[in-house]
Amino acid sequence: MFNLIISVVLGLIVLILLAVFINKIPKKFHPIIIIALLGVSGFFGYKLYKSIEEPVKFAEAKEERYMQIVSQLVKLREAQNAHKSITGTYSNDINKLARFVDTAKFALTQKRDSTVIDEERNLKFRLRANDPNGYKKEITIIDTLGFTSVKDSLFRDVDVAQLLKYQVAGTPGSIELKTDVVIDKENRVPVFRAVADKKDILFDQPERLVKDELEIKSVEAIDGPTIFVGSLDEITTSGNWPRQYAPSNN
């Protein structure tokens, strides 16, 4: 934009000088000068149009690609959460995660409250442990009613094995998926992180606009050079995107 402004200013100076000295130039050269001026005007008009059009097209491409990436990261998070709820860990292998989604089943459970004899308290107060007239306590019983496929529940139309691949043809690299363990007091808590590089996502966009995007900080933007979900340092499965990028109900 700065270079364009300089060019426009120089162009205006040239036009002003020509307007001042046009009468001192032989008339036979006037048609040539007029054609040249029309060419210069067309050039600067084109440059001005491009300077306005480029950021608009960049914003459109960026929004569309970011929405797709966030959707992939949300699905990765759902797959990882399903894996952890059944196996107790996350997976850093997308193919194993995909096979898990295709074959694993969620248990369908039902909770109900019940009253039972409090044997420990009965003994404490010198009653028979199973005395039906003694102390009672409330407990929650979880009944397993059956099982349902993880694939059918969450990923009926999703190919989990493809979730690390960028959808725009020619995009270099892929989403990076890692897992680790965080120590919380005395507990080892599994964590995961999936990261997409903005520079890869915007590989075919104007370099100066990409550079600005990598450094952006705003409540309505995705800050920094990456889009990610989860963390290898904290116990979280949150992403770094603002609400407008999130798919419905996520």
DOMI-158650 format. One record per residue: x, y, z of N, C-alpha, C in turn; residue number from 1; residue in one letter. Coordinates in nm, 2 decimals. Layout:
N
      n_u      n_v      n_w     ca_u     ca_v     ca_w      c_u      c_v      c_w   num   residuo
        X        Y        Z        X        Y        Z        X        Y        Z   NUM         A
...
This chain:
250
      n_u      n_v      n_w     ca_u     ca_v     ca_w      c_u      c_v      c_w   num   residuo
     0.08    -0.12     0.00     0.00     0.00     0.00     0.09     0.13     0.00     1         M
     0.20     0.13     0.08     0.28     0.24     0.09     0.35     0.27    -0.05     2         F
     0.39     0.16    -0.12     0.45     0.18    -0.25     0.35     0.23    -0.35     3         N
     0.22     0.19    -0.34     0.12     0.24    -0.43     0.10     0.39    -0.40     4         L
     0.10     0.43    -0.28     0.08     0.58    -0.25     0.19     0.66    -0.31     5         I
     0.31     0.61    -0.30     0.43     0.68    -0.35     0.42     0.69    -0.51     6         I
     0.37     0.58    -0.57     0.36     0.58    -0.71     0.25     0.68    -0.76     7         S
     0.14     0.68    -0.68     0.03     0.77    -0.72     0.08     0.92    -0.71     8         V
     0.15     0.95    -0.60     0.20     1.08    -0.58     0.29     1.13    -0.69     9         V
     0.38     1.04    -0.73     0.48     1.07    -0.84     0.40     1.09    -0.97    10         L
     0.30     1.00    -0.99     0.22     1.02    -1.11     0.15     1.15    -1.11    11         G
     0.09     1.19    -1.00     0.03     1.32    -1.00     0.12     1.44    -1.02    12         L
     0.24     1.42    -0.97     0.35     1.53    -1.00     0.38     1.54    -1.14    13         I
     0.39     1.42    -1.21     0.42     1.42    -1.35     0.31     1.48    -1.43    14         V
     0.18     1.45    -1.39     0.06     1.51    -1.46     0.06     1.66    -1.45    15         L
     0.09     1.70    -1.33     0.09     1.85    -1.30     0.20     1.92    -1.39    16         I
     0.32     1.86    -1.39     0.42     1.92    -1.47     0.39     1.92    -1.62    17         L
     0.32     1.81    -1.66     0.28     1.81    -1.80     0.18     1.92    -1.83    18         L
     0.08     1.93    -1.74    -0.02     2.04    -1.75     0.04     2.18    -1.76    19         A
     0.15     2.20    -1.68     0.21     2.33    -1.68     0.29     2.36    -1.81    20         V
     0.35     2.25    -1.86     0.44     2.27    -1.97     0.39     2.22    -2.10    21         F
     0.26     2.18    -2.11     0.20     2.12    -2.23     0.21     2.22    -2.35    22         I
     0.19     2.35    -2.32     0.19     2.45    -2.43     0.32     2.47    -2.49    23         N
     0.43     2.43    -2.41     0.56     2.45    -2.46     0.61     2.33    -2.55    24         K
     0.53     2.22    -2.55     0.56     2.11    -2.63     0.49     2.12    -2.77    25         I
     0.56     2.09    -2.88     0.50     2.10    -3.01     0.37     2.02    -3.02    26         P
     0.27     2.08    -3.09     0.14     2.02    -3.09     0.14     1.88    -3.16    27         K
     0.23     1.85    -3.24     0.24     1.72    -3.31     0.26     1.61    -3.21    28         K
     0.32     1.65    -3.10     0.35     1.54    -2.99     0.23     1.53    -2.89    29         F
     0.13     1.61    -2.90     0.02     1.61    -2.81    -0.06     1.48    -2.81    30         H
    -0.09     1.42    -2.93    -0.16     1.29    -2.93    -0.08     1.18    -2.86    31         P
     0.05     1.18    -2.88     0.14     1.08    -2.82     0.13     1.10    -2.66    32         I
     0.14     1.23    -2.62     0.14     1.25    -2.48     0.00     1.21    -2.42    33         I
    -0.11     1.24    -2.49    -0.24     1.20    -2.44    -0.25     1.05    -2.43    34         I
    -0.20     0.98    -2.53    -0.20     0.83    -2.52    -0.12     0.78    -2.40    35         I
     0.00     0.84    -2.39     0.08     0.80    -2.27     0.01     0.83    -2.14    36         A
    -0.05     0.95    -2.13    -0.12     0.98    -2.01    -0.24     0.89    -1.98    37         L
    -0.31     0.85    -2.09    -0.42     0.75    -2.07    -0.36     0.62    -2.02    38         L
    -0.25     0.58    -2.08    -0.18     0.45    -2.03    -0.14     0.46    -1.89    39         G
    -0.08     0.58    -1.85    -0.04     0.59    -1.71    -0.16     0.59    -1.62    40         V
    -0.27     0.66    -1.66    -0.39     0.66    -1.58    -0.45     0.52    -1.56    41         S
    -0.45     0.45    -1.67    -0.50     0.31    -1.67    -0.42     0.22    -1.57    42         G
    -0.29     0.24    -1.58    -0.20     0.17    -1.49    -0.23     0.20    -1.35    43         F
    -0.23     0.33    -1.31    -0.26     0.36    -1.17    -0.40     0.32    -1.13    44         F
    -0.49     0.33    -1.22    -0.63     0.28    -1.19    -0.63     0.13    -1.16    45         G
    -0.56     0.06    -1.24    -0.55    -0.09    -1.21    -0.48    -0.12    -1.08    46         Y
    -0.37    -0.05    -1.05    -0.30    -0.07    -0.93    -0.39    -0.03    -0.81    47         K
    -0.47     0.07    -0.82    -0.56     0.11    -0.71    -0.66     0.00    -0.69    48         L
    -0.72    -0.05    -0.80    -0.82    -0.15    -0.79    -0.76    -0.28    -0.73    49         Y
    -0.64    -0.31    -0.77    -0.58    -0.43    -0.71    -0.55    -0.42    -0.56    50         K
    -0.52    -0.29    -0.52    -0.49    -0.27    -0.38    -0.61    -0.28    -0.29    51         S
    -0.73    -0.26    -0.35    -0.85    -0.27    -0.28    -0.90    -0.42    -0.29    52         I
    -0.89    -0.48    -0.41    -0.94    -0.61    -0.43    -0.86    -0.72    -0.36    53         E
    -0.73    -0.70    -0.35    -0.64    -0.80    -0.29    -0.68    -0.83    -0.14    54         E
    -0.69    -0.73    -0.06    -0.73    -0.76     0.08    -0.87    -0.82     0.10    55         P
    -0.96    -0.79     0.01    -1.10    -0.84     0.01    -1.09    -0.99    -0.02    56         V
    -1.02    -1.03    -0.13    -1.01    -1.17    -0.17    -0.93    -1.25    -0.07    57         K
    -0.83    -1.18    -0.01    -0.75    -1.25     0.10    -0.84    -1.28     0.21    58         F
    -0.93    -1.19     0.26    -1.01    -1.21     0.37    -1.11    -1.32     0.34    59         A
    -1.17    -1.33     0.22    -1.26    -1.43     0.18    -1.20    -1.57     0.19    60         E
    -1.08    -1.58     0.13    -1.00    -1.71     0.13    -0.97    -1.75     0.27    61         A
    -0.92    -1.65     0.35    -0.88    -1.68     0.49    -1.00    -1.73     0.57    62         K
    -1.11    -1.66     0.56    -1.23    -1.70     0.64    -1.27    -1.84     0.60    63         E
    -1.28    -1.87     0.47    -1.33    -2.00     0.43    -1.23    -2.11     0.47    64         E
    -1.10    -2.09     0.46    -1.01    -2.19     0.50    -1.00    -2.21     0.65    65         R
    -1.01    -2.10     0.73    -1.01    -2.11     0.87    -1.13    -2.19     0.92    66         Y
    -1.24    -2.16     0.86    -1.37    -2.23     0.91    -1.35    -2.38     0.89    67         M
    -1.29    -2.42     0.77    -1.27    -2.56     0.74    -1.17    -2.62     0.84    68         Q
    -1.06    -2.55     0.87    -0.96    -2.60     0.97    -1.02    -2.62     1.11    69         I
    -1.09    -2.52     1.15    -1.15    -2.53     1.28    -1.25    -2.65     1.29    70         V
    -1.33    -2.67     1.18    -1.42    -2.78     1.18    -1.34    -2.91     1.19    71         S
    -1.23    -2.92     1.13    -1.14    -3.04     1.14    -1.09    -3.06     1.28    72         Q
    -1.05    -2.95     1.34    -0.99    -2.96     1.48    -1.10    -3.00     1.58    73         L
    -1.22    -2.95     1.56    -1.33    -2.98     1.65    -1.36    -3.13     1.64    74         V
    -1.36    -3.19     1.51    -1.38    -3.33     1.50    -1.27    -3.41     1.56    75         K
    -1.14    -3.36     1.54    -1.03    -3.43     1.61    -1.05    -3.44     1.76    76         L
    -1.09    -3.32     1.81    -1.12    -3.32     1.96    -1.23    -3.42     2.00    77         R
    -1.33    -3.43     1.92    -1.44    -3.52     1.95    -1.39    -3.67     1.95    78         E
    -1.31    -3.70     1.85    -1.25    -3.83     1.83    -1.16    -3.86     1.95    79         A
    -1.07    -3.76     1.99    -0.98    -3.78     2.10    -1.06    -3.80     2.23    80         Q
    -1.16    -3.72     2.25    -1.24    -3.73     2.37    -1.31    -3.87     2.38    81         N
    -1.36    -3.92     2.27    -1.42    -4.05     2.27    -1.32    -4.16     2.30    82         A
    -1.20    -4.14     2.24    -1.09    -4.24     2.27    -1.06    -4.24     2.42    83         H
    -1.05    -4.12     2.48    -1.01    -4.11     2.62    -1.12    -4.17     2.71    84         K
    -1.24    -4.14     2.67    -1.35    -4.19     2.76    -1.36    -4.34     2.76    85         S
    -1.31    -4.41     2.66    -1.32    -4.55     2.65    -1.19    -4.62     2.69    86         I
    -1.08    -4.56     2.65    -0.95    -4.62     2.67    -0.87    -4.56     2.79    87         T
    -0.91    -4.43     2.82    -0.83    -4.36     2.93    -0.72    -4.28     2.88    88         G
    -0.69    -4.28     2.75    -0.58    -4.21     2.69    -0.62    -4.14     2.56    89         T
    -0.53    -4.05     2.51    -0.54    -4.00     2.37    -0.45    -4.07     2.28    90         Y
    -0.47    -4.05     2.15    -0.39    -4.12     2.05    -0.32    -4.02     1.96    91         S
    -0.19    -4.04     1.94    -0.11    -3.95     1.85    -0.10    -4.01     1.71    92         N
    -0.17    -4.12     1.68    -0.16    -4.18     1.55    -0.30    -4.17     1.49    93         D
    -0.31    -4.09     1.38    -0.45    -4.07     1.32    -0.51    -4.19     1.26    94         I
    -0.43    -4.29     1.21    -0.48    -4.41     1.16    -0.54    -4.50     1.27    95         N
    -0.47    -4.50     1.38    -0.52    -4.58     1.50    -0.65    -4.52     1.55    96         K
    -0.65    -4.38     1.55    -0.76    -4.31     1.60    -0.88    -4.34     1.51    97         L
    -0.86    -4.34     1.38    -0.96    -4.37     1.28    -1.02    -4.51     1.30    98         A
    -0.93    -4.61     1.32    -0.97    -4.75     1.34    -1.05    -4.76     1.47    99         R
    -1.01    -4.68     1.57    -1.09    -4.68     1.70    -1.23    -4.63     1.68   100         F
    -1.24    -4.52     1.60    -1.37    -4.46     1.58    -1.46    -4.56     1.50   101         V
    -1.40    -4.64     1.41    -1.48    -4.73     1.32    -1.52    -4.85     1.40   102         D
    -1.45    -4.89     1.51    -1.48    -5.02     1.57    -1.53    -5.00     1.72   103         T
    -1.50    -4.89     1.79    -1.54    -4.88     1.93    -1.68    -4.86     1.95   104         A
    -1.73    -4.89     2.07    -1.87    -4.87     2.11    -1.88    -4.80     2.24   105         K
    -1.98    -4.70     2.25    -2.01    -4.64     2.38    -2.11    -4.73     2.45   106         F
    -2.09    -4.74     2.58    -2.19    -4.81     2.67    -2.30    -4.71     2.69   107         A
    -2.43    -4.76     2.67    -2.55    -4.69     2.70    -2.59    -4.72     2.85   108         L
    -2.58    -4.62     2.93    -2.61    -4.65     3.08    -2.73    -4.57     3.13   109         T
    -2.77    -4.61     3.24    -2.88    -4.54     3.31    -2.85    -4.54     3.46   110         Q
    -2.87    -4.42     3.52    -2.84    -4.41     3.66    -2.97    -4.42     3.74   111         K
    -2.97    -4.48     3.85    -3.09    -4.48     3.94    -3.04    -4.48     4.09   112         R
    -3.12    -4.42     4.17    -3.09    -4.42     4.31    -3.15    -4.54     4.38   113         D
    -3.08    -4.58     4.48    -3.13    -4.70     4.56    -3.09    -4.68     4.71   114         S
    -3.16    -4.75     4.80    -3.13    -4.75     4.94    -3.08    -4.89     4.98   115         T
    -2.97    -4.89     5.05    -2.91    -5.02     5.09    -2.87    -5.01     5.24   116         V
    -2.85    -5.12     5.30    -2.81    -5.13     5.44    -2.67    -5.07     5.45   117         I
    -2.64    -4.99     5.55    -2.51    -4.93     5.58    -2.44    -5.02     5.68   118         D
    -2.37    -5.12     5.63    -2.31    -5.22     5.71    -2.20    -5.16     5.80   119         E
    -2.12    -5.08     5.75    -2.02    -5.02     5.82    -2.07    -4.94     5.94   120         E
    -2.17    -4.86     5.92    -2.23    -4.78     6.03    -2.30    -4.87     6.13   121         R
    -2.36    -4.98     6.09    -2.43    -5.07     6.18    -2.33    -5.13     6.28   122         N
    -2.21    -5.17     6.22    -2.11    -5.23     6.30    -2.05    -5.12     6.40   123         L
    -2.04    -5.00     6.35    -1.99    -4.90     6.44    -2.08    -4.87     6.56   124         K
    -2.21    -4.89     6.54    -2.30    -4.87     6.66    -2.35    -5.01     6.72   125         F
    -2.26    -5.11     6.70    -2.28    -5.24     6.77    -2.41    -5.31     6.72   126         R
    -2.45    -5.29     6.60    -2.56    -5.37     6.54    -2.50    -5.48     6.45   127         L
    -2.59    -5.57     6.41    -2.55    -5.67     6.31    -2.53    -5.59     6.18   128         R
    -2.42    -5.63     6.10    -2.39    -5.56     5.98    -2.51    -5.56     5.88   129         A
    -2.58    -5.67     5.87    -2.69    -5.67     5.78    -2.83    -5.66     5.84   130         N
    -2.83    -5.59     5.96    -2.96    -5.57     6.03    -3.05    -5.48     5.94   131         D
    -3.16    -5.54     5.90    -3.26    -5.47     5.82    -3.32    -5.35     5.89   132         P
    -3.32    -5.35     6.02    -3.37    -5.23     6.09    -3.27    -5.13     6.13   133         N
    -3.15    -5.15     6.09    -3.04    -5.06     6.12    -3.03    -4.94     6.03   134         G
    -2.91    -4.90     6.01    -2.88    -4.78     5.93    -2.89    -4.81     5.78   135         Y
    -2.93    -4.71     5.71    -2.94    -4.72     5.56    -2.86    -4.61     5.50   136         K
    -2.83    -4.63     5.37    -2.76    -4.52     5.29    -2.81    -4.52     5.15   137         K
    -2.80    -4.40     5.09    -2.84    -4.38     4.95    -2.72    -4.41     4.86   138         E
    -2.74    -4.48     4.76    -2.64    -4.50     4.66    -2.69    -4.48     4.52   139         I
    -2.60    -4.46     4.42    -2.64    -4.45     4.28    -2.59    -4.57     4.20   140         T
    -2.68    -4.64     4.14    -2.65    -4.76     4.06    -2.65    -4.72     3.91   141         I
    -2.55    -4.77     3.84    -2.54    -4.74     3.70    -2.56    -4.87     3.63   142         I
    -2.67    -4.88     3.55    -2.70    -5.00     3.47    -2.66    -4.98     3.33   143         D
    -2.60    -5.08     3.27    -2.56    -5.08     3.13    -2.67    -5.14     3.05   144         T
    -2.73    -5.06     2.96    -2.85    -5.10     2.88    -2.81    -5.16     2.75   145         L
    -2.69    -5.13     2.70    -2.65    -5.18     2.57    -2.53    -5.10     2.52   146         G
    -2.50    -5.10     2.39    -2.38    -5.03     2.34    -2.42    -4.97     2.20   147         F
    -2.36    -4.86     2.17    -2.38    -4.80     2.04    -2.24    -4.76     1.98   148         T
    -2.24    -4.77     1.85    -2.12    -4.74     1.77    -2.07    -4.59     1.79   149         S
    -1.94    -4.58     1.81    -1.88    -4.44     1.82    -1.90    -4.37     1.68   150         V
    -1.88    -4.45     1.58    -1.89    -4.40     1.44    -2.03    -4.35     1.41   151         K
    -2.13    -4.43     1.45    -2.27    -4.38     1.42    -2.31    -4.27     1.51   152         D
    -2.25    -4.26     1.63    -2.29    -4.16     1.72    -2.24    -4.02     1.69   153         S
    -2.11    -4.01     1.64    -2.05    -3.88     1.62    -1.99    -3.86     1.48   154         L
    -1.96    -3.97     1.41    -1.87    -3.95     1.29    -1.93    -4.02     1.17   155         F
    -2.06    -4.02     1.16    -2.13    -4.10     1.05    -2.08    -4.05     0.91   156         R
    -2.06    -3.92     0.89    -2.02    -3.87     0.76    -1.88    -3.81     0.76   157         D
    -1.80    -3.86     0.86    -1.66    -3.81     0.87    -1.56    -3.92     0.86   158         V
    -1.45    -3.89     0.77    -1.34    -3.98     0.76    -1.23    -3.93     0.85   159         D
    -1.22    -3.99     0.97    -1.13    -3.94     1.07    -0.98    -3.95     1.02   160         V
    -0.95    -4.05     0.94    -0.82    -4.07     0.88    -0.77    -3.95     0.80   161         A
    -0.87    -3.87     0.75    -0.83    -3.75     0.66    -0.83    -3.62     0.74   162         Q
    -0.85    -3.62     0.87    -0.87    -3.50     0.94    -0.74    -3.42     0.96   163         L
    -0.63    -3.48     0.94    -0.50    -3.40     0.95    -0.46    -3.34     0.81   164         L
    -0.53    -3.37     0.71    -0.49    -3.32     0.58    -0.57    -3.19     0.55   165         K
    -0.50    -3.09     0.49    -0.56    -2.97     0.45    -0.65    -3.00     0.32   166         Y
    -0.76    -2.92     0.31    -0.85    -2.95     0.21    -0.82    -2.87     0.08   167         Q
    -0.74    -2.77     0.08    -0.71    -2.69    -0.03    -0.59    -2.76    -0.11   168         V
    -0.61    -2.79    -0.24    -0.51    -2.85    -0.32    -0.38    -2.77    -0.32   169         A
    -0.27    -2.84    -0.31    -0.14    -2.77    -0.31    -0.09    -2.72    -0.18   170         G
    -0.17    -2.73    -0.08    -0.13    -2.68     0.05    -0.02    -2.77     0.11   171         T
     0.10    -2.71     0.15     0.21    -2.79     0.20     0.18    -2.83     0.35   172         P
     0.25    -2.93     0.39     0.23    -2.98     0.53     0.10    -3.04     0.56   173         G
     0.07    -3.05     0.69    -0.05    -3.11     0.74    -0.07    -3.06     0.89   174         S
    -0.18    -3.09     0.94    -0.21    -3.06     1.08    -0.12    -3.16     1.17   175         I
    -0.05    -3.10     1.27     0.03    -3.18     1.36    -0.04    -3.23     1.48   176         E
    -0.03    -3.35     1.51    -0.10    -3.41     1.62     0.00    -3.47     1.72   177         L
    -0.01    -3.43     1.85     0.08    -3.49     1.95     0.01    -3.52     2.08   178         K
     0.06    -3.61     2.16     0.00    -3.64     2.29     0.12    -3.64     2.39   179         T
     0.08    -3.62     2.52     0.17    -3.62     2.63     0.10    -3.65     2.76   180         D
     0.17    -3.63     2.86     0.11    -3.65     3.00     0.15    -3.53     3.08   181         V
     0.06    -3.47     3.16     0.08    -3.36     3.25     0.06    -3.41     3.39   182         V
     0.15    -3.37     3.48     0.14    -3.41     3.62     0.06    -3.31     3.69   183         I
    -0.05    -3.36     3.74    -0.14    -3.27     3.82    -0.15    -3.33     3.96   184         D
    -0.07    -3.26     4.05    -0.05    -3.31     4.19     0.02    -3.44     4.18   185         K
    -0.05    -3.55     4.21     0.02    -3.68     4.20    -0.04    -3.76     4.09   186         E
    -0.12    -3.70     4.01    -0.19    -3.77     3.90    -0.12    -3.74     3.76   187         N
    -0.11    -3.85     3.68    -0.06    -3.83     3.54    -0.18    -3.82     3.45   188         R
    -0.20    -3.70     3.40    -0.32    -3.67     3.32    -0.28    -3.66     3.17   189         V
    -0.34    -3.75     3.08    -0.31    -3.74     2.94    -0.36    -3.61     2.88   190         P
    -0.29    -3.56     2.78    -0.32    -3.44     2.71    -0.29    -3.46     2.56   191         V
    -0.35    -3.38     2.48    -0.32    -3.38     2.33    -0.32    -3.24     2.28   192         F
    -0.26    -3.22     2.16    -0.26    -3.09     2.09    -0.25    -3.11     1.94   193         R
    -0.34    -3.05     1.87    -0.34    -3.05     1.72    -0.32    -2.91     1.67   194         A
    -0.22    -2.89     1.58    -0.18    -2.76     1.54    -0.18    -2.75     1.39   195         V
    -0.24    -2.64     1.34    -0.24    -2.61     1.19    -0.16    -2.48     1.18   196         A
    -0.07    -2.47     1.08     0.01    -2.36     1.05    -0.05    -2.26     0.95   197         D
    -0.08    -2.14     1.00    -0.14    -2.04     0.91    -0.06    -2.02     0.78   198         K
     0.07    -2.03     0.79     0.15    -2.00     0.67     0.13    -2.11     0.56   199         K
     0.10    -2.23     0.61     0.07    -2.34     0.52    -0.07    -2.32     0.46   200         D
    -0.17    -2.28     0.54    -0.31    -2.27     0.50    -0.32    -2.15     0.40   201         I
    -0.24    -2.05     0.41    -0.25    -1.93     0.32    -0.13    -1.93     0.22   202         L
    -0.08    -2.05     0.18     0.04    -2.06     0.10     0.04    -1.99    -0.03   203         F
    -0.08    -1.97    -0.09    -0.09    -1.91    -0.22    -0.14    -1.76    -0.21   204         D
    -0.14    -1.70    -0.10    -0.19    -1.57    -0.08    -0.08    -1.46    -0.08   205         Q
    -0.11    -1.33    -0.10     0.00    -1.23    -0.10     0.09    -1.23     0.02   206         P
     0.22    -1.23     0.00     0.31    -1.25     0.11     0.29    -1.14     0.22   207         E
     0.27    -1.01     0.18     0.26    -0.90     0.28     0.14    -0.92     0.36   208         R
     0.03    -0.97     0.30    -0.10    -0.99     0.38    -0.08    -1.11     0.48   209         L
    -0.01    -1.21     0.43     0.01    -1.33     0.52     0.10    -1.29     0.64   210         V
     0.20    -1.21     0.61     0.29    -1.16     0.72     0.21    -1.09     0.83   211         K
     0.12    -1.00     0.78     0.04    -0.93     0.88    -0.05    -1.02     0.96   212         D
    -0.11    -1.12     0.89    -0.20    -1.22     0.95    -0.13    -1.30     1.06   213         E
     0.00    -1.34     1.04     0.07    -1.42     1.13     0.10    -1.34     1.26   214         L
     0.09    -1.21     1.25     0.12    -1.13     1.37     0.00    -1.07     1.43   215         E
    -0.12    -1.10     1.38    -0.24    -1.04     1.42    -0.28    -1.07     1.57   216         I
    -0.33    -0.97     1.64    -0.39    -0.99     1.78    -0.52    -0.91     1.79   217         K
    -0.63    -0.98     1.80    -0.76    -0.92     1.81    -0.86    -1.02     1.87   218         S
    -0.96    -0.96     1.94    -1.06    -1.05     2.00    -1.14    -1.12     1.89   219         V
    -1.15    -1.07     1.77    -1.23    -1.12     1.66    -1.14    -1.20     1.56   220         E
    -1.01    -1.22     1.59    -0.92    -1.29     1.50    -0.86    -1.41     1.58   221         A
    -0.80    -1.50     1.50    -0.72    -1.61     1.56    -0.58    -1.56     1.57   222         I
    -0.54    -1.53     1.70    -0.41    -1.47     1.72    -0.30    -1.57     1.69   223         D
    -0.19    -1.50     1.64    -0.06    -1.58     1.63    -0.05    -1.66     1.49   224         G
     0.06    -1.73     1.48     0.08    -1.80     1.35     0.02    -1.93     1.33   225         P
    -0.06    -1.98     1.44    -0.11    -2.12     1.43    -0.26    -2.12     1.47   226         T
    -0.33    -2.22     1.43    -0.47    -2.25     1.48    -0.45    -2.39     1.55   227         I
    -0.49    -2.39     1.68    -0.47    -2.52     1.75    -0.59    -2.55     1.85   228         F
    -0.59    -2.68     1.89    -0.68    -2.72     1.99    -0.60    -2.81     2.09   229         V
    -0.64    -2.80     2.22    -0.57    -2.87     2.32    -0.43    -2.81     2.36   230         G
    -0.36    -2.87     2.45    -0.23    -2.82     2.49    -0.15    -2.94     2.55   231         S
    -0.02    -2.93     2.53     0.07    -3.03     2.59     0.12    -2.98     2.73   232         L
     0.09    -2.86     2.77     0.14    -2.81     2.90     0.03    -2.79     3.00   233         D
    -0.10    -2.78     2.95    -0.21    -2.76     3.04    -0.32    -2.87     3.02   234         E
    -0.40    -2.89     3.12    -0.51    -2.98     3.10    -0.63    -2.91     3.04   235         I
    -0.64    -2.91     2.91    -0.74    -2.83     2.84    -0.76    -2.89     2.70   236         T
    -0.89    -2.89     2.65    -0.91    -2.93     2.51    -0.97    -2.81     2.44   237         T
    -0.95    -2.69     2.48    -1.00    -2.57     2.42    -0.92    -2.53     2.29   238         S
    -0.98    -2.46     2.20    -0.91    -2.41     2.08    -0.88    -2.26     2.09   239         G
    -0.80    -2.21     2.00    -0.76    -2.06     2.01    -0.84    -1.98     1.91   240         N
    -0.96    -2.03     1.87    -1.04    -1.95     1.77    -1.15    -1.88     1.84   241         W
    -1.19    -1.76     1.80    -1.31    -1.70     1.85    -1.44    -1.77     1.81   242         P
    -1.55    -1.73     1.87    -1.67    -1.80     1.86    -1.72    -1.81     1.71   243         R
    -1.70    -1.70     1.63    -1.76    -1.70     1.50    -1.70    -1.80     1.41   244         Q
    -1.58    -1.86     1.44    -1.53    -1.97     1.36    -1.57    -2.10     1.40   245         Y
    -1.64    -2.12     1.51    -1.67    -2.25     1.56    -1.80    -2.30     1.49   246         A
    -1.80    -2.43     1.45    -1.92    -2.49     1.39    -2.03    -2.48     1.49   247         P
    -2.15    -2.50     1.44    -2.27    -2.49     1.53    -2.26    -2.59     1.64   248         S
    -2.31    -2.55     1.76    -2.31    -2.64     1.87    -2.18    -2.68     1.93   249         N
    -2.07    -2.61     1.89    -1.93    -2.64     1.94    -1.87    -2.51     2.00   250         N
